[in-house]
Amino acid sequence: MISLSLAQLQELVSIDAAAISAITDAYVAVADGRANVPPVGYLGLPAQNADCHIKYGYIAGDPIFVVKIASGFYDNPKRGLPSSSGMMIAISAVTGATVAILNDEGWLTNLRTGIGGAVATFALCRPDSEVFAVLGTGTQARFQIRAAAALAKRPVQFLVWGRSVQKARELADEFAGSPIDVSVAADLEEACRSADVIIATTPSTTPYVASEWVTPGTHITAVGADAPGKQELDLALVARADLLVADLASQSLDHGEFAAAFQAGLFRQEDCLELGAILNGSKPGRGSSDAITIADLTGLATQDIAITRTALQRVPDLVM
């Protein structure tokens, strides 16, 4: 068994072609039946404004399966600490022995979520999309920007909105001098109206993106709502969308962005497609340039498997 630190993992894996391919396949594995993904374990800590997720699963044919523990303590930034932490444990699918402990402190989860969001975005947005509004100023906003810029393969413009204008400016300043064009959007409504793509990344429990702000042809990738009570989009917006896509419908309809609208009877279960089926071509994606599309990403154990496998494949002489 080996133990890998955050610094070692950051040397092994990044937003690159292999990681993007692995995360794409993680979605497809769910659609084509290769994935064994039990229900997510969830521990809410409301008094601490925190939660913890335990995700685990197996992709048929892989040498390992993975158990992931990830916590979110959302007041940590006030203490000068990151809001997310955790680890991944890789276990041999042949012997059951622990192969590796990846002490990633939540970084691998953030990385695979960023890549996964970008994969969903470019599977569903209009090909000519140029303006990407990123809502939120935390760690995931940064990963979504970097991953979307990598997958775009052409210049696009990012507008960052946050409840704190100062934090939005600090985020934009991090990209100053880089090839990634990031500027601050002072007004949320204007950012949404002007965007071809909206990427929502906050842990909000109150919807803040109004339906009337979203114009025909817009794609929305929502990654913030991954636990009961979280919601970023107006119910009317979800009901109005032409295409609803989830990474895993059972998770999304239970505790994702779509859960409240589904429970209110605003759409049927069969109206929610899974991203893997669109990626492998078995289900249609965007139907027209005027369609409003929404991807609700609650996070998959297969993504954790994929990013763990990608990292471990680059460890010299490691036998899995």
QUIBELTA-V727072 format. One line per field, one symbol per residue. burial: + if it has 24 or more other ideal C-beta (glycine too) atoms within 12 Angstrom, else -. Layout:
burial=???
This chain:
burial=-+-+-+-++--++++---++-++++++++++---+-+--+-+-------++++++++++--+++++++++++++-------++++++++++-------++++++++++++++++++++++++++++--+-++++++++++++++++++++++---+++++++----++--++--+----++++++--+--++++++++++++++--+++-+-+++-+++++++++++--++++++-++-+++++++++++++++++++++++---++---+++++++++---+-++----+++++++++++++++++++++++++----+
